[in-house]
Amino acid sequence: MKISPLAPTSFPNMPTVKGVDIKTYATRDANKNRDNLLLVSFVEGTKVAGVFTKSKTRSAAVDWCKNHLSTGHDARALIVNSGNSNAFTGKAGVKTVNDVVAYLANKLSLDATQIYTSSTGVIGELLPASKLINAIEENKVTAAKNAYVAAAAAIMTTDTFAKYTSKQVQIDGETISINIIAKGSGMIAPDMATMLSYVFTDAKVSQAALQQILNSATQKSFNSITVDSDTSTSDTVMLFATGAARMVEITDASNPKLKEFSAAIHEVCLEMAHQIVKDGEGAQKFIKIQVSDAVSDKSAHIIGLSIANSPLVKTAIAGEDANWGRIIMAIGKAGEEADRDLIEISIGGIKITDNGQVVDGYDETPVALHMKKQYIDIDVGLGLGNGQATIYTCDLTHGYIEINADYRS
């Protein structure tokens, strides 16, 4: 598969996170040329936070995680398979989750409530528990130079590159590592969480504080991206904190000692969100849409998504056509408060509209040149209030159709 032209040209080193052990396997029933099963083990006392899809047809794995996260139990294991989402598989899908978790609980001497699971891939196809169990039992663990890179590769579906990054911060003089992996390329729309992503850190932070930090981070990262407006049945973001660092546990998310840590969580989540958009199926251009002066942040967010999800806007950008009228259309259809005589639109920093019409002496030439770039900037000012939002998306090309017309082959 050809790597996205927007893929990062370099990736950071992924340091060790104390208290995390990673293994990857091949189940041989999907993605036959690479591993497609990830098993992560955590030391005792690992805290976990999570956010999940709001889809009404969510998978059995999502239900399992949501139900057990609410119990407040620590996390000791995470198992993720790609190639089959185990979604819309009825009681058989629930049984698969139960059987795999029961097997791991017995094998690792854990309580089932300490085990989390995700599946991603084709919807509606049965996933026999034996496929995952047999791969683990054979114990043919793939040797890898870096376990996190291998983990990121194992959870891919139509992704063209493995997605990961890392940050290190200081808390009370102790170096804290934060590693994140993610997968996502298509079926991407913000409804928490729009893909699979897992954050691993050795910080010692309570579950309540972790959840608050993750909720805040996801709103302006994973909840502010869209590729095709379609929300997956399996979307999951989880944050695991092993507490293996030598520090006193912090229980308040607003504690000044967590300021740098919280900022780093935001940064790695935003980087993963950007990488997912840059790997949007068939994507050739990365688009940043900034909406300002709306009646509220929520209104700005909705308007930004209306622009980002418009097939007419996305195909115009794919064709490098400076058709700003389609942006006007998308603002108007959003259902949010807008005054046509106050809207200001700029593309590539070049002002196009003012006072309800195109600006005097407008020259499309520099805008057309901007449209030929890989990174497109669209700014919309509504002139109504202080609300603002930033949304990230990609263009819509023939490549998207080709990938999704042949997805199950």
Phi and psi in degrees as a GROMACS rama.xvg file:
@    title "Ramachandran Plot"
@    xaxis  label "Phi"
@    yaxis  label "Psi"
@TYPE xy
-72.2468  131.411  LYS-2
-71.4605  141.202  ILE-3
-54.3294  137.944  SER-4
-66.3864  -13.5997  PRO-5
-95.4612  -0.0670218  LEU-6
-59.987  144.345  ALA-7
-56.8274  145.288  PRO-8
-86.1143  -12.8752  THR-9
-151.187  154.576  SER-10
-128.471  152.133  PHE-11
-75.8576  160.629  PRO-12
-66.4624  145.477  ASN-13
-107.152  102.796  MET-14
-71.7084  169.848  PRO-15
-71.0315  137.478  THR-16
-107.045  115.778  VAL-17
-60.1698  131.796  LYS-18
93.2293  8.31078  GLY-19
-120.745  131.021  VAL-20
-125.629  127.508  ASP-21
-119.959  135.209  ILE-22
-135.206  144.854  LYS-23
-127.283  148.683  THR-24
-138.515  165.712  TYR-25
-111.834  126.924  ALA-26
-88.7516  -13.3802  THR-27
67.3453  12.3872  ARG-28
-111.114  -2.67537  ASP-29
-160.229  156.815  ALA-30
46.4571  55.1903  ASN-31
-61.0776  -19.8056  LYS-32
-91.9652  4.34561  ASN-33
-156.773  168.59  ARG-34
-64.9375  147.065  ASP-35
-141.726  22.6398  ASN-36
-138.344  127.636  LEU-37
-118.722  132.021  LEU-38
-128.001  120.25  LEU-39
-116.947  130.677  VAL-40
-112.039  143.066  SER-41
-122.952  151.211  PHE-42
-69.9412  161.194  VAL-43
-59.0685  139.171  GLU-44
94.6283  2.8214  GLY-45
-68.0009  126.266  THR-46
-91.928  154.938  LYS-47
-141.468  141.467  VAL-48
-129.003  156.895  ALA-49
-158.449  154.59  GLY-50
-134.322  146.586  VAL-51
-139.702  163.942  PHE-52
-57.1552  148.4  THR-53
-97.0591  7.78583  LYS-54
-56.5827  137.668  SER-55
-78.2693  -8.3899  LYS-56
-115.09  34.3607  THR-57
-63.4945  159.564  ARG-58
-79.0341  165.698  SER-59
-63.4753  -34.2118  ALA-60
-64.0103  -40.8324  ALA-61
-62.987  -45.0097  VAL-62
-59.4414  -42.3452  ASP-63
-59.3323  -49.5213  TRP-64
-63.5638  -45.273  CYS-65
-60.6936  -44.6357  LYS-66
-64.2963  -41.0211  ASN-67
-83.8309  -25.319  HIS-68
-64.1948  -36.1735  LEU-69
-68.8149  -15.4608  SER-70
-78.7223  -17.7233  THR-71
83.6502  5.1016  GLY-72
-68.6879  152.816  HIS-73
-67.8889  163.845  ASP-74
-105.244  137.317  ALA-75
-124.815  -15.6447  ARG-76
-156.441  150.29  ALA-77
-135.672  129.277  LEU-78
-124.737  130.504  ILE-79
-134.217  130.795  VAL-80
-119.771  148.728  ASN-81
-117.565  159.152  SER-82
105.216  -26.8503  GLY-83
-146.265  119.771  ASN-84
-81.7834  -9.28264  SER-85
49.1945  38.9285  ASN-86
-111.358  145.509  ALA-87
54.7929  47.817  PHE-88
-120.098  15.3803  THR-89
57.8755  -146.801  GLY-90
-64.2713  -28.7459  LYS-91
-64.0945  -38.1189  ALA-92
-66.2983  -41.0123  GLY-93
-62.867  -42.1087  VAL-94
-62.9257  -38.9442  LYS-95
-59.4398  -47.8319  THR-96
-59.3575  -48.0623  VAL-97
-61.5905  -41.7691  ASN-98
-68.3949  -42.2419  ASP-99
-65.9536  -43.2068  VAL-100
-65.0776  -42.2546  VAL-101
-61.3768  -41.3213  ALA-102
-61.3456  -47.7668  TYR-103
-66.197  -38.7126  LEU-104
-58.8784  -42.0283  ALA-105
-71.0047  -44.9263  ASN-106
-66.1249  -38.7977  LYS-107
-100.6  2.65506  LEU-108
56.3322  51.9554  SER-109
-120.4  167.039  LEU-110
-85.8975  141.543  ASP-111
-57.4516  -30.2519  ALA-112
-69.2081  -11.0686  THR-113
-94.3004  3.34174  GLN-114
-113.32  132.254  ILE-115
-118.306  152.462  TYR-116
-146.217  149.409  THR-117
-143.808  152.584  SER-118
-137.942  145.434  SER-119
-144.988  143.095  THR-120
143.194  -146.306  GLY-121
-64.8121  138.702  VAL-122
-90.9821  140.555  ILE-123
90.5477  1.57023  GLY-124
-103.974  133.449  GLU-125
-63.0038  142.104  LEU-126
-118.429  99.3928  LEU-127
-64.5167  132.924  PRO-128
-58.5407  -30.9443  ALA-129
-60.3101  -30.216  SER-130
-60.6896  -41.3438  LYS-131
-80.0607  -43.042  LEU-132
-62.5889  -45.118  ILE-133
-62.344  -38.5757  ASN-134
-62.6041  -40.9496  ALA-135
-70.8388  -40.3451  ILE-136
-63.6956  -37.0125  GLU-137
-65.7869  -23.2234  GLU-138
56.9519  33.1384  ASN-139
-90.2018  75.0589  LYS-140
-74.7  132.013  VAL-141
-74.8845  128.321  THR-142
-74.8305  134.02  ALA-143
-141.047  147.219  ALA-144
-64.3397  -36.481  LYS-145
-138.049  122.445  ASN-146
-63.3826  -33.6773  ALA-147
-71.2066  -36.7018  TYR-148
-65.2304  -42.547  VAL-149
-63.4269  -39.5199  ALA-150
-64.0427  -42.8765  ALA-151
-63.4629  -36.3694  ALA-152
-71.9454  -34.3327  ALA-153
-68.5749  -24.4959  ALA-154
-96.9383  4.37507  ILE-155
-71.499  152.18  MET-156
-119.553  -93.009  THR-157
-88.8322  6.57646  THR-158
-56.328  144.87  ASP-159
-99.9181  -9.77842  THR-160
-151.084  152.165  PHE-161
-73.783  139.513  ALA-162
-111.796  122.912  LYS-163
-164.529  157.459  TYR-164
-162.169  175.158  THR-165
-151.586  151.829  SER-166
-141.06  151.892  LYS-167
-127.807  138.277  GLN-168
-132.911  171.235  VAL-169
-112.674  133.122  GLN-170
-131.942  116.409  ILE-171
53.6709  38.8122  ASP-172
80.3003  -1.84777  GLY-173
-97.4421  133.732  GLU-174
-78.0368  122.283  THR-175
-108.552  127.042  ILE-176
-96.4668  141.873  SER-177
-131.691  111.44  ILE-178
-113.018  143.81  ASN-179
-137.601  141.146  ILE-180
-126.171  158.664  ILE-181
-156.239  160.688  ALA-182
-136.04  147.831  LYS-183
164.653  137.95  GLY-184
-153.538  -45.1826  SER-185
-131.587  175.245  GLY-186
53.0144  52.3305  MET-187
-119.642  113.086  ILE-188
-154.284  141.451  ALA-189
-70.6902  110.962  PRO-190
-153.878  30.0918  ASP-191
50.6468  93.0232  MET-192
-134.958  -3.35638  ALA-193
70.2745  24.5114  THR-194
165.985  -169.134  MET-195
-109.3  135.329  LEU-196
-152.741  140.054  SER-197
-133.002  130.03  TYR-198
-110.032  133.793  VAL-199
-124.642  130.307  PHE-200
-144.765  154.667  THR-201
-100.527  12.7321  ASP-202
-65.2937  153.874  ALA-203
-106.276  95.6186  LYS-204
-134.416  140.929  VAL-205
-66.824  159.463  SER-206
-62.1272  -41.6939  GLN-207
-61.8084  -42.4267  ALA-208
-67.6635  -41.171  ALA-209
-58.8767  -44.5347  LEU-210
-62.7165  -40.959  GLN-211
-65.1737  -41.4566  GLN-212
-65.5733  -43.2941  ILE-213
-66.4439  -42.1995  LEU-214
-57.2074  -44.2765  ASN-215
-66.6416  -42.3754  SER-216
-65.8087  -40.2207  ALA-217
-70.7541  -27.5989  THR-218
-62.2652  -39.1686  GLN-219
-102.719  12.3492  LYS-220
-125.706  -86.4069  SER-221
-64.7517  -27.8691  PHE-222
-87.4654  4.41872  ASN-223
-121.283  26.603  SER-224
-126.744  155.806  ILE-225
-156.906  139.449  THR-226
-107.157  -46.7015  VAL-227
-141.973  9.69363  ASP-228
73.7172  5.75643  SER-229
-102.143  123.79  ASP-230
-92.9748  129.612  THR-231
-73.1236  159.972  SER-232
-81.3119  -6.9948  THR-233
-123.963  6.61398  SER-234
-56.3149  128.409  ASP-235
-149.668  135.863  THR-236
-129.796  127.313  VAL-237
-132.543  144.45  MET-238
-121.381  119.31  LEU-239
-111.699  125.712  PHE-240
-119.336  110.696  ALA-241
-73.4898  -24.3891  THR-242
72.1326  14.8518  GLY-243
-79.549  -10.8638  ALA-244
-72.2058  151.325  ALA-245
-82.6432  86.9624  ARG-246
-155.764  159.481  MET-247
-79.862  136.69  VAL-248
-58.5885  137.041  GLU-249
-107.432  127.584  ILE-250
-109.256  -8.04255  THR-251
-114.363  117.836  ASP-252
-61.5865  -22.8817  ALA-253
-89.3903  1.02329  SER-254
-58.382  128.238  ASN-255
-54.8214  -26.5423  PRO-256
-65.8968  -18.9577  LYS-257
-98.0504  3.26841  LEU-258
-59.3792  -49.5133  LYS-259
-67.7104  -37.966  GLU-260
-63.3953  -47.7957  PHE-261
-61.5021  -41.2225  SER-262
-62.9736  -38.0121  ALA-263
-68.1221  -38.613  ALA-264
-61.2965  -43.7538  ILE-265
-58.9177  -44.6299  HIS-266
-64.8787  -43.6615  GLU-267
-70.7562  -34.6814  VAL-268
-66.08  -40.7663  CYS-269
-66.9107  -38.2911  LEU-270
-63.3517  -41.4386  GLU-271
-65.7977  -40.2262  MET-272
-60.1441  -42.8344  ALA-273
-64.7788  -42.4083  HIS-274
-62.9266  -36.1528  GLN-275
-64.5913  -44.9414  ILE-276
-64.0097  -40.0069  VAL-277
-66.9817  -18.6534  LYS-278
-105.523  16.993  ASP-279
-53.1972  138.335  GLY-280
-55.0803  117.269  GLU-281
78.844  4.55153  GLY-282
-66.0432  138.982  ALA-283
-121.834  -16.6248  GLN-284
-137.67  141.044  LYS-285
-100.735  126.349  PHE-286
-118.288  127.148  ILE-287
-110.918  122.644  LYS-288
-116.057  116.825  ILE-289
-109.933  124.09  GLN-290
-113.259  127.567  VAL-291
-130.909  165.7  SER-292
60.5388  31.559  ASP-293
-83.5531  172.539  ALA-294
-69.7027  -21.5955  VAL-295
-161.238  165.197  SER-296
-61.9024  -39.677  ASP-297
-61.6489  -43.5662  LYS-298
-63.6697  -42.2954  SER-299
-61.6367  -39.5666  ALA-300
-62.5574  -45.3164  HIS-301
-64.255  -42.7933  ILE-302
-65.8981  -41.112  ILE-303
-59.8725  -41.8791  GLY-304
-68.2791  -34.6562  LEU-305
-61.5501  -40.2108  SER-306
-68.814  -47.3622  ILE-307
-65.7119  -30.3088  ALA-308
-92.2293  -4.63638  ASN-309
-71.1092  118.567  SER-310
-59.5577  -31.9047  PRO-311
-68.8702  -41.0945  LEU-312
-65.6531  -46.3624  VAL-313
-67.0715  -38.194  LYS-314
-74.582  -31.6213  THR-315
-62.3517  -41.6794  ALA-316
-67.9784  -39.2523  ILE-317
-59.3257  -37.5271  ALA-318
-87.1835  3.56116  GLY-319
58.5356  38.6274  GLU-320
-102.208  120.385  ASP-321
-78.0541  55.1178  ALA-322
-90.0479  79.1318  ASN-323
-67.9662  -17.1326  TRP-324
-60.0199  -28.7505  GLY-325
-70.104  -28.8863  ARG-326
-68.9208  -42.608  ILE-327
-56.6789  -45.5031  ILE-328
-57.5015  -46.5035  MET-329
-67.2624  -33.8175  ALA-330
-64.2392  -45.911  ILE-331
-65.3108  -32.8934  GLY-332
-83.9788  -7.35211  LYS-333
-67.2174  -20.8586  ALA-334
83.1384  6.0849  GLY-335
-101.091  163.04  GLU-336
-64.6647  129.788  GLU-337
-155.522  145.415  ALA-338
-119.094  115.156  ASP-339
-59.4983  -25.0366  ARG-340
-85.6612  -2.14862  ASP-341
-112.478  -11.3046  LEU-342
-71.4107  129.622  ILE-343
-117.453  129.073  GLU-344
-121.246  132.216  ILE-345
-127.906  142.532  SER-346
-125.772  124.264  ILE-347
63.0261  29.2117  GLY-348
80.226  3.82373  GLY-349
-103.091  117.957  ILE-350
-70.6069  132.707  LYS-351
-114.32  -42.2033  ILE-352
-123.127  153.537  THR-353
-166.944  142.363  ASP-354
55.1694  38.1005  ASN-355
78.9919  12.0087  GLY-356
-157.6  173.589  GLN-357
-66.678  144.546  VAL-358
-67.0539  152.068  VAL-359
-60.8084  135.327  ASP-360
71.8757  21.1137  GLY-361
-58.8545  129.942  TYR-362
-117.451  116.357  ASP-363
-75.4543  -13.0341  GLU-364
-55.4226  -52.429  THR-365
-66.4659  -30.1674  PRO-366
-67.9406  -42.7657  VAL-367
-62.1743  -36.8918  ALA-368
-66.1497  -39.0471  LEU-369
-63.1917  -36.8452  HIS-370
-65.5645  -17.1187  MET-371
-83.3131  -9.00354  LYS-372
-79.2591  165.76  LYS-373
-77.9883  -26.7372  GLN-374
-114.119  118.387  TYR-375
-111.172  131.37  ILE-376
-114.028  125.531  ASP-377
-122.623  126.804  ILE-378
-119.808  132.372  ASP-379
-126.079  121.636  VAL-380
-109.294  127.853  GLY-381
-98.7069  -16.3423  LEU-382
66.0659  27.0125  GLY-383
-116.982  -23.429  LEU-384
-174.795  -151.046  GLY-385
-111.393  5.76546  ASN-386
-69.8618  140.864  GLY-387
-149  156.981  GLN-388
-160.845  153.092  ALA-389
-124.158  126.147  THR-390
-119.946  143.202  ILE-391
-119.239  135.932  TYR-392
-150.942  -173.54  THR-393
-135.587  173.344  CYS-394
-78.7925  169.028  ASP-395
-115.437  113.229  LEU-396
-119.495  175.956  THR-397
-60.8305  -28.7167  HIS-398
-59.8034  -36.1896  GLY-399
-61.9892  -43.2399  TYR-400
-64.8436  -44.7461  ILE-401
-61.36  -42.9931  GLU-402
-64.9966  -45.1855  ILE-403
-83.4095  -19.7472  ASN-404
-75.3685  -15.9374  ALA-405
-126.551  23.0118  ASP-406
-60.8036  -40.0813  TYR-407
-89.5119  -3.7926  ARG-408
